[in-house]
Amino acid sequence: MAAGQNRVAGKIALVTGAASGIGRAIAQALAEQGATVLVADIDENTALAVVAEITEAGGSAEAVALDVTDEDQWVAAIDGLLERHHRLDILVNNAGIGGGDGSIEDLTVESWRRIQGVNAEGVMLGCKHGVRAMKQTGGGSIINMSSIAGIVGAPQLAAYCASKGAVRMLTKSVALHCARKGYGIRCNSVHPSYTDTPMVDRMVAAHRDPERMRAALQSASPLGRMGAPADVAGAVLYLASDDSTFVTGIELVVDGGVTAT
Ligand SMILES: NC(=O)c1ccc[n+]([C@@H]2O[C@H](COP(=O)([O-])OP(=O)(O)OC[C@H]3O[C@@H](n4cnc5c(N)ncnc54)[C@H](O)[C@@H]3O)[C@@H](O)[C@H]2O)c1
């Protein structure tokens, strides 16, 4: 077997928002490296398609219907997982939404609440029920998907920036709590810049000059390209694996150098 393979062999992983974009790439990477992956998404049909891709490639995966904003669904998903697999080793709270945002002057309470509901409250519920499961079975790694918008501001993304900042600080609180309790649970956040996914496709399509917008996104980073879902999946794989056993409470930036400028 080639070096660097089976980095998460035998581990049980749940990835939210795994039917598309970054979550799909994370699910594929974890499965390729030997984990059994629960592909969780509000869109169950597309989650089933990702499971089919993974199993056709020789990996192990199951689909789970999960709206991350609904605590009852979290309870059912985690309890079902524990019944079938008896442990949870890796939880990636990746599900998130953009769009419907705007500057503080444009923002409505309705879209603020919708964005916080998925991006911030959904991650809180995931951490709560992930910790509940992992502390029973000897620990694990929780990875929360933030964004560079959780570190630097963007004038037109008031609600999105606030939600991703919440994820960044919630992560540190969870990391410290679990360390203090001796649960063996690590919790870290990941901060991509623009990454080429259906979320970005929708944003580009809504722009008055989509071609110019896409070209601007491609050239926005010092490395001269937009991020790929696999770039983010690589960072998540590191945090999920035993290569990072002394790493907790960090914010791992995956941005081609954007925030270094
Ligand atoms: N693409 C980017 O440029 C970028 C940059 C930084 C951070 N992120 C973050 O990465 C994550 C993934 O983004 P993406 O670009 O792959 O988006 P995407 O739109 O391609 O995929 C998001 C997935 O989340 C699912 N989802 C949405 N609401 C859900 C809910 N309530 N419960 C469960 N699943 C739900 C969708 O069905 C979809 O499958 C998000 O948290 C996003 O904020 C994306």
The ligand as an SDF file (V2000), in Angstrom:
LIG
                    3D

 44 48  0  0  0  0  0  0  0  0999 V2000
  -17.5080   27.4590   -1.4700 N   0  0  0  0  0  0  0  0  0  0  0  0
  -16.8830   28.4100   -0.8390 C   0  0  0  0  0  0  0  0  0  0  0  0
  -16.3400   29.3480   -1.4500 O   0  0  0  0  0  0  0  0  0  0  0  0
  -16.7550   28.3670    0.6590 C   0  0  0  0  0  0  0  0  0  0  0  0
  -15.7730   29.1740    1.2590 C   0  0  0  0  0  0  0  0  0  0  0  0
  -15.6350   29.1450    2.6490 C   0  0  0  0  0  0  0  0  0  0  0  0
  -16.4660   28.3380    3.4100 C   0  0  0  0  0  0  0  0  0  0  0  0
  -17.4130   27.5730    2.7850 N   0  0  0  0  0  0  0  0  0  0  0  0
  -18.2640   26.7420    3.6310 C   0  0  0  0  0  0  0  0  0  0  0  0
  -18.0870   25.3870    3.2680 O   0  0  0  0  0  0  0  0  0  0  0  0
  -19.2990   24.6740    3.5340 C   0  0  0  0  0  0  0  0  0  0  0  0
  -19.7270   23.9220    2.2880 C   0  0  0  0  0  0  0  0  0  0  0  0
  -19.9500   24.8610    1.2420 O   0  0  0  0  0  0  0  0  0  0  0  0
  -20.0730   24.4380   -0.3020 P   0  0  0  0  0  0  0  0  0  0  0  0
  -19.4850   25.5340   -1.0700 O   0  0  0  0  0  0  0  0  0  0  0  0
  -19.6190   23.0550   -0.5030 O   0  0  0  0  0  0  0  0  0  0  0  0
  -21.6760   24.5460   -0.4670 O   0  0  0  0  0  0  0  0  0  0  0  0
  -22.7220   23.7210   -1.3620 P   0  0  0  0  0  0  0  0  0  0  0  0
  -23.9090   24.6160   -1.4760 O   0  0  0  0  0  0  0  0  0  0  0  0
  -22.0770   23.1910   -2.6010 O   0  0  0  0  0  0  0  0  0  0  0  0
  -23.0700   22.4780   -0.4160 O   0  0  0  0  0  0  0  0  0  0  0  0
  -23.7050   22.6610    0.8170 C   0  0  0  0  0  0  0  0  0  0  0  0
  -24.4290   21.3970    1.1900 C   0  0  0  0  0  0  0  0  0  0  0  0
  -25.0540   21.6330    2.4690 O   0  0  0  0  0  0  0  0  0  0  0  0
  -26.3700   21.1050    2.4220 C   0  0  0  0  0  0  0  0  0  0  0  0
  -27.2230   21.8010    3.3870 N   0  0  0  0  0  0  0  0  0  0  0  0
  -27.7100   23.0610    3.3110 C   0  0  0  0  0  0  0  0  0  0  0  0
  -28.5040   23.3120    4.3800 N   0  0  0  0  0  0  0  0  0  0  0  0
  -28.5050   22.1880    5.1390 C   0  0  0  0  0  0  0  0  0  0  0  0
  -29.1360   21.8180    6.3660 C   0  0  0  0  0  0  0  0  0  0  0  0
  -29.9470   22.6710    7.0080 N   0  0  0  0  0  0  0  0  0  0  0  0
  -28.8830   20.5990    6.8690 N   0  0  0  0  0  0  0  0  0  0  0  0
  -28.0790   19.7250    6.2170 C   0  0  0  0  0  0  0  0  0  0  0  0
  -27.4860   19.9950    5.0370 N   0  0  0  0  0  0  0  0  0  0  0  0
  -27.6960   21.2190    4.5250 C   0  0  0  0  0  0  0  0  0  0  0  0
  -26.8240   21.3120    0.9770 C   0  0  0  0  0  0  0  0  0  0  0  0
  -27.9240   20.4390    0.6380 O   0  0  0  0  0  0  0  0  0  0  0  0
  -25.5510   20.9940    0.2110 C   0  0  0  0  0  0  0  0  0  0  0  0
  -25.4630   19.6200   -0.0930 O   0  0  0  0  0  0  0  0  0  0  0  0
  -20.3130   25.7090    4.0150 C   0  0  0  0  0  0  0  0  0  0  0  0
  -20.3290   25.7280    5.4370 O   0  0  0  0  0  0  0  0  0  0  0  0
  -19.7450   27.0080    3.4750 C   0  0  0  0  0  0  0  0  0  0  0  0
  -20.1690   28.1250    4.2170 O   0  0  0  0  0  0  0  0  0  0  0  0
  -17.5690   27.5680    1.4280 C   0  0  0  0  0  0  0  0  0  0  0  0
  1  2  1  0
  2  3  2  0
  2  4  1  0
  4  5  1  0
  4 44  2  0
  5  6  2  0
  6  7  1  0
  7  8  2  0
  8  9  1  0
  8 44  1  0
  9 10  1  0
  9 42  1  0
 10 11  1  0
 11 12  1  0
 11 40  1  0
 12 13  1  0
 13 14  1  0
 14 15  2  0
 14 16  1  0
 14 17  1  0
 17 18  1  0
 18 19  2  0
 18 20  1  0
 18 21  1  0
 21 22  1  0
 22 23  1  0
 23 24  1  0
 23 38  1  0
 24 25  1  0
 25 26  1  0
 25 36  1  0
 26 27  1  0
 26 35  1  0
 27 28  2  0
 28 29  1  0
 29 30  1  0
 29 35  2  0
 30 31  1  0
 30 32  2  0
 32 33  1  0
 33 34  2  0
 34 35  1  0
 36 37  1  0
 36 38  1  0
 38 39  1  0
 40 41  1  0
 40 42  1  0
 42 43  1  0
M  CHG  2   8   1  16  -1
M  END
$$$$
